[in-house]
Amino acid sequence: MNYSTNKNFAIEQDLNDTLKGYRDKFFIPKNKEGKEQIYFCGNSLGLQPKTVRAYVEQELKDWELMGIEGVTHARNPWLPYHEFLTKQAAHLVGAKESEVVNMNTLSVNLHLMMVSFYRPTAERNKIFIEGTAFPSDQYAVKSQLRFHGYDENSLIEIFPKQGDTYIKTEDILSIIENEGGKIALIMFAGVNYYTGQLFDLQKITEAGHKKGCLVGFDLAHAAGNIDVQLHDWNIDFAVWCNYKYVNGGPGAIAGAFVHERHHADKNIPRFEGWWGNDKQTRFLMRPDFVPIPTVESWQLSNPPILQLASLKASLDIFEEAGIKNLRAKSKTLTGYLEYLIRENGLLDKLEILTPSDPEQRGCQLSLRFLRNGREVFNKLIASDVICDWREPDVIRIAPTPLYNRFEEVWEFIEIVKSVI
Ligand SMILES: *Cc1c(COP(=O)(O)O)cnc(C)c1O
């Protein structure tokens, strides 16, 4: 892409953007004067699709009018309601429909998946994780170790090397090569929340499988951001939240993926509940669990319909826009942000922690300010740039392809120049 620092370049990109109509499908937060803010926080909480209200109101209305009858007679019957989201969710993460389900919330799903896919033995009991993982994932992994009678000696962590800002793929692969025989589970993020680094999911999975490890990913910062191919890449399991890039709403119901080759495996331990039981016999209320022959057997409870309704509004938008199209725009948009930082001499004032290779990042750039980062951040917020602050000195900027524009990136850089 031949970028230019001229504002007209941004205006032209927006004009020619085949996805430009999608911004209008979202409520963009405004300042007190009614001017739209520059919202670069889709990595934290995605914006509200304008259709959400109608989707939720439909279910409120059916509940109002028919009470329990809505289970089977609502316009979108609640009994199979979660199935109405399956196709879109499968397309979003490159899975078969039998491999994805929306249930619970992220950290809960991570635990449920580790119940099934962390099966330590005396010889093979280690979990390999990025040392800079999101705290909840670290707590989940460490508490699983303790639950199975192990301690942090069974944890292998990898950190960026001295002088590096992110973890090199070759270093991950070399740990798998050297210690794989002792590793029960490789559990990485898809995209690291702090640095924005996109890990090579396919290579990590291949290397892990070669050594007999199971491999799972937390896609909290990857779902709706990266065009992952969970099925083709042979990943064993994945989990993600739907309130970040997926725009499902605060605390949205989360997603889970289990590769189909595990569905019929009776040796996999699993925590079970009635919603995982065969649909034909579920209401016969029999004492014996008959698993649904898909990822749905991992469901415990009947799901929150209002949450699913909210998420469905957003997934319908993703289905229409197409994650591959979004990813293509995203590479150009984030590349433009990086270009403007460089061309405006800002690398004297800040360091980009995120890899420069578009294949090793999503839309987020993590900017470490060399001086007065907190002050810069406060001024950005005062200038109606909504971004976020991570201690001790990092500002994360996530221009999302669904609702952010090139002109906003251009304006952001002008604001940074004026406040720095
Ligand atoms: C956002 C995020 C979480 C949050 O967990 P919840 O269970 O949704 O509260 C966990 N892990 C990662 C990697 C995240 O990015």
The ligand as an SDF file (V2000), in Angstrom:
LIG
                    3D

 15 15  0  0  0  0  0  0  0  0999 V2000
  -10.6500   -9.9390   28.2390 C   0  0  0  0  0  0  0  0  0  0  0  0
   -9.9400  -11.1770   28.6020 C   0  0  0  0  0  0  0  0  0  0  0  0
  -10.3910  -11.9840   29.6620 C   0  0  0  0  0  0  0  0  0  0  0  0
  -11.5740  -11.6000   30.4910 C   0  0  0  0  0  0  0  0  0  0  0  0
  -12.1850  -12.7270   31.0540 O   0  0  0  0  0  0  0  0  0  0  0  0
  -13.7350  -12.7780   31.3770 P   0  0  0  0  0  0  0  0  0  0  0  0
  -13.9300  -14.1510   31.8820 O   0  0  0  0  0  0  0  0  0  0  0  0
  -14.4700  -12.4700   30.1100 O   0  0  0  0  0  0  0  0  0  0  0  0
  -14.0230  -11.7270   32.4090 O   0  0  0  0  0  0  0  0  0  0  0  0
   -9.7070  -13.1660   29.9210 C   0  0  0  0  0  0  0  0  0  0  0  0
   -8.6110  -13.5260   29.1780 N   0  0  0  0  0  0  0  0  0  0  0  0
   -8.1620  -12.7610   28.1660 C   0  0  0  0  0  0  0  0  0  0  0  0
   -6.9760  -13.2070   27.3730 C   0  0  0  0  0  0  0  0  0  0  0  0
   -8.7920  -11.5590   27.8610 C   0  0  0  0  0  0  0  0  0  0  0  0
   -8.3230  -10.8000   26.8680 O   0  0  0  0  0  0  0  0  0  0  0  0
  1  2  1  0
  2  3  1  0
  2 14  2  0
  3  4  1  0
  3 10  2  0
  4  5  1  0
  5  6  1  0
  6  7  2  0
  6  8  1  0
  6  9  1  0
 10 11  1  0
 11 12  2  0
 12 13  1  0
 12 14  1  0
 14 15  1  0
M  END
$$$$
